[in-house]
């Protein structure tokens, strides 16, 4: 179900209306019904795997609390393995030749086994909710929280429908209080939720979909971009991805807010970052937090890591040994993030690209400080912040080559093409006057809003303090802009939808 469609808006409107019409004690259970309907609409059989995953983690978490330490680890590994097997089989192994080369006759149409799995079996949001339930199991195993005794609450945590679209990835300790608290009808929540959805539609439909036409034209299979064309394509792609992903998050956060349920922020003006590390702390925040809590820290404190640090201390200082260990953990984290996105070599290369840069930065942090001191560079000076901002944007933009290609080899070729300016051909970028005007206005508004957010000023709250008619006029203009310019012929769904 496309969350920009009229069908979703009717589904949400009806769901919210009934939510506040039924007795308080049944409201969170009504969310299970809505979530089931949402999952079923995306994948008929996928609902089975959602329920199966929730049953596994519910039973395993209860068992972990009751047994001794030796059996706890065994149950944890078996339950996590079961959840990961479902993910790996449906998302990754289905791409093997045995599934792509064999066809089935489905409803009169011949389809490959892989196509059948993708269309009918893969549950929406599987990559997101799998990480969520793993975090729940680990938190119970580590004694950070008690296992939930009510299965239906674990089920809702697994399949709460707004966050299935593209996150954010929540911990049980964060989401459960929001899901199961008393939900009173508050028109302010509904008003602010709808307004946040409008802002998400604005970014997705007005900017991402329109600029995506030119991204597709530049990086189409039959086109080889060189020089300035390739650079423009990467810049356009960065804008498209940010507006598409963050716009989708705003839509689902707004939808959730209509129920009085807050979902955590997933983007915080990442393009204002002064370093690559800061960029990834501002981009897809929930995934970064998950990786830090459940991969980075456990790897950093693992026994083999302690052994490695002891060996390094024999040939280097204690500080250097610690930084090398942290660098290795960073590299592992980003390699896993790359694989989480897909099994293509381009995804792994993307992870290594970012991981290596962050690892080198961590190891050489003292050398950077000495170098800046010798050059009399003030890190807090405005000119240095501008340089750092441009440097970070350049590193991030080059990193998008892995998203715009299908293999690591193709990404390498595209990187070389970036510097072949003599072969630049701008004919594939035939921007119309309307597109130029819409994108200029859209990006200007986006920049203005992000600047205000960077100053901790919420636009919808600012507008909410104005005269009633000022609010009506403002939001009418926003809606009319979306209605008039927010639909393009070749627009697709969200780039991270059904991930």
LOKOLGU-988651 format. One record per atom (N, C-alpha, C): x, y, z. Coordinates in steps of 0.2 Angstrom, whole numbers, plus 5000, padded with zeros to 4 digits. Example, Ala and Ser with C-alpha at 12.3 -4.5 7.8 and 13.67 -1.06 7.14 Angstrom:
BEGIN
506649725039506249785039506649845039506449895035506849955036506450005039
// end
This chain:
BEGIN
500449945000500050005000500450065000500450104995500850164994500650214999501050245003500850285008500750355006500850364999500650434996500050424992499650364993499050354989498450374993497950384989497250404992497050344996497250274994497050224998497350225005497950235005498250245012497950295016497850355013497550405017496850385020496450355016495750325018495850275023496350235022496550175027496650215034497150265034497350295040496750335043496450375039495850405042495350365045495150305042494650265045494950235051495650215051495950185057495950225063496150295062496150345067495450355070494950365066494250375068494050315073494150255071493950195075494350195081494950215080495450205086495250245092494950305091494750355096493950335098493650295094492950285095492850225100493350175100493250115104493550125111493350085116493650095123494350095123494650135128495350145129495750075129495450025132495849965133495949925127495549935122495549895116495949935110496149995112496450035106497150005104497549985108498149955105498049895102497549855103497349795100497049815093496749865092496549895086497149905081497649925084498249935080498549875077498449815081498649755078498249735072497549745072497149735066497349775060497449845062497649885056498349865053498849845058499449815055499449755051498949705053498849645050498649665043498149705042497849725036498349755031498849805034499349835031499849785028500049735032500549685030500249645025499549625026499249575021499149615014499049675014498949715008499649715004500149715007500849715004501049645002500949595006501149525004500649475008500249435004499749395007500049345012500549315010500849255014501449285019501649345017502149385021501849385028501249395029500949405036501149345041501249285037501349225041502049225044502549255040503249265043503349315048502849365048502849415053502649385060502149345059501849305065502349255068502649225063503149175065503749205069503949255066504549295070504349315077503749345077503549365084503449315089503249255086503149195091503849175093504349165089504949145090505249195096505249255095505549305100505149305106504549295106504149295112504349235117504349175114504449115117505149115120505649135115506349135117506549185123506249245122506349295128506149265134505549235135505249205141505749155143505949115139506349055141507049075143507349125140507949155142507949175149507449205152507349225159507349175164507149115161507049055166507649005167508049005162508648955162509248985164509748945165510448965168510848995162511449015164511849055159512049015153512148955154512448905148511848905143511248885145510648875141510448945138510548995141510249065139510649075132511249065132511649085126511349045120511248975121511048935116510348955113509848975118509248995116509249055112509649105114509749165111510049155104510549115103510849105096510349065092509949025094509448985090508849035088508649075093508049115091508349175086508949205087509149255083509349215076509549155076509749125070509049105066508549095069507849085066507649145063507649205066507449265063507849285057508549275058508949295053508949245047508749185048508649135042508049155038507549175041506949205037507149265033507549305036507749365032508249345027508749305028509249295023508949245017508549205019508249165014507749205009507349245012506849275008507149335004507649365007507949435004508549415000508949365002509649354999509649294995509549234998509649174995509149164989508549204989508149194984508449224977508949254978509349284971509749234968509849174971510249124969509949094962510449064958510149044951509648994951509648954957509048904957508448934958508348994960507749024961507549074955508149104952508049144946507949114940508149044939508149014933507548964932507148954938506548914938505948954938505448934934504848974933504248934936503748974938503148944940502548974936501948944935501348974932500948994938500849064939500549094944499949134941499349114942498749154940498749164932499049114929499049124922499649154919500149174923500749214921501349174924501849164919502449134921502949174924503149154930503549194934504149154937504749184938505249154941505149144949505449094952505349084959505549144963506049174961506249234964505749284964505349294958504849344958504249324962504149264962503549244967503749254974504349244976504549254983504449334985504749374980504749444981504049474981503549444977502949474976502449444982502449384983501949354988502249334995502849324996503149295002503449345006503849395004504249445008503749495011503749495018503349535022503649605021503249655021503449725021503849745027504449785026504849805032505249745036505349695032505649635035506349655038506749695034507449715037507349755043506849795044506749835049506549795056506049765055505749725061506249675063506649645059507049595061507549615066507849675064508349715069507949725075507349755075507049765081506949705086506749655083506649595088507249565090507849575086508449555088508749595094508549665094508749705099508349685106507749665105507349645110507649585114507849535110508049475112508749485116509149525113509849545116509749585123509249635123509149665129508849625135508449575133508249525138508849485140509249465136509849415137510349455142510449515140510949555144510649585151509949575152509649595158509449665158509449695152509249765152508549775153508149725152507349725153507149655154506549655157506149595158505849575151505749505150505349485144504649505145504349525140503649535140503249475140502749475145502349415146501649415141501549465138500949465134501149465127500949405124501149395117500949445112500349475113500049515108500449585108500749605114501149665114501749655110502049595111502649575107502449575099501949555097501649555090501649625088501249665092501249735089501849775089502349755093503049785093503349765086503249705084503549675078503249705072502549715072502249735066501849805065501949845070501649915070501749945063501149955060501249965053501550035050501550085054501850145051502650135050502950105055503650095055503850045050503449995048503649945043503849975036503650035034503750065028504450075027504750105032505550115031505850145038505550115043505850125049505450185053505750215058506350205061506350135065506950115066507150045070507050065078506650035081506550055088506649995093506850015099506949965104506249955107506249895111505549885114505449935120506049955123505949995129505750065127505850085120505750145118505050155115504850095111504150095108503650075112503750025116503149995120502850055125503150095128502850145132502350185127502550205121502150245117501550205114501650135113501050095110500550085116500750075122500350045127500150095132500250155131500050205136499350225135499050265139498350285138498350335132497950325127497850365121497250405121497250475123496650515123496650555117496050565114495950605108496250675110496750695106497050765106497150795099496750845098496650865091497350895089497750915094498450945092498850895089498850835092499250775089499050765082498350765081498150745074498350805069498250865072498450925067499150925066499650915071500350915070500550855066500150795067500350735063500250745056499650775054499450785047499950835044500150885048500550935045501250905043501450855048502150825047502050785040501450745039501350705033501450755027501150815027501150865022501850875020502250885025502950905024503350845021503150785023503450725020503250715013502650735011502350725004502750785000502850835003503150894999503850874997504250845002504950825000504950764995504450714996504450654992504250674985503650704985503250714978503450774974503650824978503850884974504550884972505050854976505750864975506050794973505950744977506250674975506050644969505350644968505050614962505250654956505250714956505450754950506150754948506650754953507350754952507550684950507150634952507250564951507250554944506850584940506850574933507450584929507850634932508550654929509050604931508950584937509450534940509450474936508850454934508750394930508950404923508850464921509150474914509850474914510250494919510950504919511250434920510950394925511250334926510850274923510550284918510150224914510650184911510450114911510950064908511250084901510850114897511150134890511550194890511650234896511950294896512650284900513150314898513750314902513950384904513850414910513950484911514750494912514950554910515650574911515650644914516250654917516350724920515750764923515650824921515150864924514450824925514250784920513650754920513550704925514150664926514150614932514150654939514450704939514450744946513750774947513450804942512750824943512250764945512350704942511950654943512050624950512650634953512750614960512450664965512550724963512250774967511450774967511150764961510450754961510250694965510650634964510450574968510450584976510950624978510950644985510350674987510150724983509550764985508950714985508850674979508350624979508250584985508850554986508850504992508650534999508950595000508750625006508050645007507750675001507050695001506550635001506750584998506350524997506350485004506950475007506950435013506650475019506950535020506750575026505950595025505750605018505050625017504650565019504850505018504450445020504450445027504950455030504950445038504550505041504450565038504050615040503350595039503150555034502450535033502250485038502650435039502550385044502550415051502950455053502950485059502350525061502150565055501550605056500950555057500950505053500350455053500350425060500950405063500950375070500750435075500950495074500750545079499950555079499650545073498850545074498550495079498950445080498750395085498950415092499350475093499650495099500250455101500550415095501150375096501750405093502250425097502850455094503350405092503650415086504150375084504850425083505350395085505950435086506250465079506550525080506850555074507350515070507350515064507850475060508350515056508150575055508650615051508650685055509250715055509450775058509850815054509650845049510050885044510750865043510750805040511450775039511850815034511650855029512050885025512350945028512250965034512551015038513150985042513350925041513850895045514550915043515050915048515650945047516150885046515950825047516350765046515950705044516250655041515850595039515550555045515950555050515650525056515050565059515050625058514450665060513850655055514050645049513550635044513150575046513450515047513150455048512850455055512950505060512550505066511950545065511950585059511350625058510850585053511150545049510750505044510550435046509950425045509650355047509850345054509650385059509950385065509750325069509150295068508950235072509450175070509650165063510050115061510750125064511050185064511650195067511650185074511150205078511050185085511050115086510650075082510650005083511349975082511649995077512349965075512849975081512750035084513250055089513050015095512450005097512249975103512349895103512249865097512149795096512749765092513149805089513749775085514349815087514449875087515049915089515249895096514849915101515049905108515249825109514749775107514949705108515649685105515749715099516349695096516949725099516849795101517449825105517649795111517149765115517249725121517349655121517349625115517449555114518149535116518149465118518749445120519349445115519249435109519749435104519949505103519549555104519749625103520249645109520049615115520549635120521149605119521249545117521849505115522249545110521849575105522149615100522449675102522149715107522349775110523049765114523049705118523649685122524249685117524149645111524649635107524949705104524449745102524549815099524949855104524849855111525149895116525849875116526049815114526749805114527149835109526849865104527249895098526949975098526449985101526150055101525950075107525750145108525450165114524750135116524550145122523950125124523350155120523450225119522950265115522850235108523450225105523450205098523150135097523350095102523050025102522250025103522050075107521250075108520950105101521250155098521050185092521050135086521550095086521550045081520949995082520849975088520349925089519649955088519550025089518950055087518850065080519450075077519350075069519150015066519449955069519249895066518449885067518249905073517549895075517049935070517349995068516950045064516950005057517449975055517549945048517049885048516949845053516549795054515849815053515649865057514949895057514749915050515149955047514949985040514949925035515349875036515349815031514649785032514449775038513749745040513249785037513249855038512749895036512649895028513249885025513249875017512849815015513049755019512749695017512049695019511849735024511149735026510749765021511049815017510649845011510549795005511049745005510949704999511649664998511649604995512249564994512649584988512449634984512849654978513549684981514049674976514749694978514749774979514249804976514249884977514049894984513649854987513449874994514049864999514349804998514949795002515549845001515649864995516149914993515949984997515249994997515050065000515150055007515050005011515249995018515950005019516349975015517149975016517350045014517050085009517250145008517150195014516550195017516450235023516850205029516850145030517250115036517950135036518250125030518950145029519150215031518750255028518850335029518750345037518250315040518150325047518650295051518950235049519450205053520050245053520250265047520850305046520850375050520250405050520150465054520250455061519950395063520050385071520750365073521150335068521850315070522250385070522150425065522550485064522350545067521850545072521550605075522150645078522650615081523150655085523550695079523750655074524150685069523750745065523050735065522650795062522750855066522750845073522750895078523450935077523950895077524650925076524750965070524450935064524450965058524051035058523451035061523151095061523451145066523751125071524151165075524751205072525051165068525651185064525451235059524851225056524551275051524151325054524151335061523751385064523051385062522751325062522051325060521651315066521151365067520651365072520051325070519951265073519351215071518751255072518651305077518051335078517851395073518451415069518351465065517851455059517451505057516951495052517251475046517851495043518051475037518251395037518451375043518651305043518051265043517551285047516851245046516651245039516651295035516451295029516851245025517551245026517951195022517751125024517651115031517451045033516851025030516351075030515651055027515751035019516151075016516251055008516650995008517150975012517450915012517050855013516550865018516150805020515650795014515350855011514850845006515250805000515850824999516250794993516350714994516550695000516650625002515950595002515450615004514750585004514550584997514550634993514350634986514750584982515350574983515750524979515550454981515350444988515050384990514450354987514050404984513450384981513550344974514150344972514250304966514150234967514150204973513950134975513250124974512850174976512150174975511850174968512250214964512050224957512350174952512650124955512950064950512649994953512849944950512549874952513149834955513749854953514349814956514849854958515349834962515949864964516349884958516449844953516749864947516549924943515849924942515549974939515550044943515550034950515750094954516450124953516850074952517550094951517650134944517250114939517250144932516950214933516450214936516050284937516550334941516850304946517350354949517850384944518150344940518650364935518250414930517650404928517250444924517150514926517150514933517050584936517550634934518150614932518650654931518850664923518350634919518450644912517950694909518150754911517750814909517650824902518150804898518150814891517650774888517350724891516850684888516150704891516050764894515450784897514950794891514350764893513750774888513150784892512950844892512350874896511750864893511750824887511050824883510550774887510850734891510350684895509950724900510250784902509950824907509550884904508950874901508550924898508050944903508250984907507751014912507251054909506651054910506151094908506051154912505751204910505751274914505351254920504851214919504351204925504751164930505151114928505551074933506151114936506451164933506951204936506551254941505951274940505651324944505451284950505151224949504851184955505451164959505951134956506551114960506851164964506951224961507251284964506851304970506251314969505751334975505751274980505751214978505651154983506351154987506951154984507551154987507651214992507451264990507551324994507151325000506451295000506051285005506351235010506651185007506951125011507551155015507951195011508551225015508351265020507851315019507551355024507351315030506951265029506651225035507251195039507751165035508251125038508651175042508751235040509151285044508751305050508151315050507751325056507751265061507751205058507751145062508451135066508951165062509651155065509651205071509251255071509251305076508651285081508451225081507951195085507251235085507151255079506451295078506051245073505451225076505051185072504551225068504551215062504151255058503351255059503151185060502451185061502251215068502651215073502551245079502551325079502951345074503051415073502351445070502151405065501551425061500951415066500951365070500451355075500251405080500751455081500651515085500351575081500351565075500051625071499251625071499051675068498351685067498051625064497351605065497051545062497051555055496951615052496851615045497551615041498051635045498751635043498951555042498751515047498851445047498551415041497851435040497451405034497851425027498051485027498351505020498951465019499351465024500051435024499951355021499551325025499451245023499051235017498651285015498351275009498851285003499251335004499851344999500251274998500451245004500851185004500451135000499851125002499351064999499351084991499251144989499151154982499751144978500351164981500951144978501051074977500851034982500950964981500450934976499850964976499350934971499450954964499751014963499851044956500551014954501051014958501750994955502050934958501650894962501950844966501850774963501550774957501450704953501850714947502250664945502650654939502450594936502450584929502250524926502650464928503250474929503650414930503850394937503450434942503650424949503450354951503950334955503850264958503750274966503750214969503650214976504250244980504250234986504850254990505450204989506050234989506650194987506750144993506550154999506650115004506050075006505550075002504850045004504949975003504649935007504649855007505349835008505749865012506449845012506549795017
// end
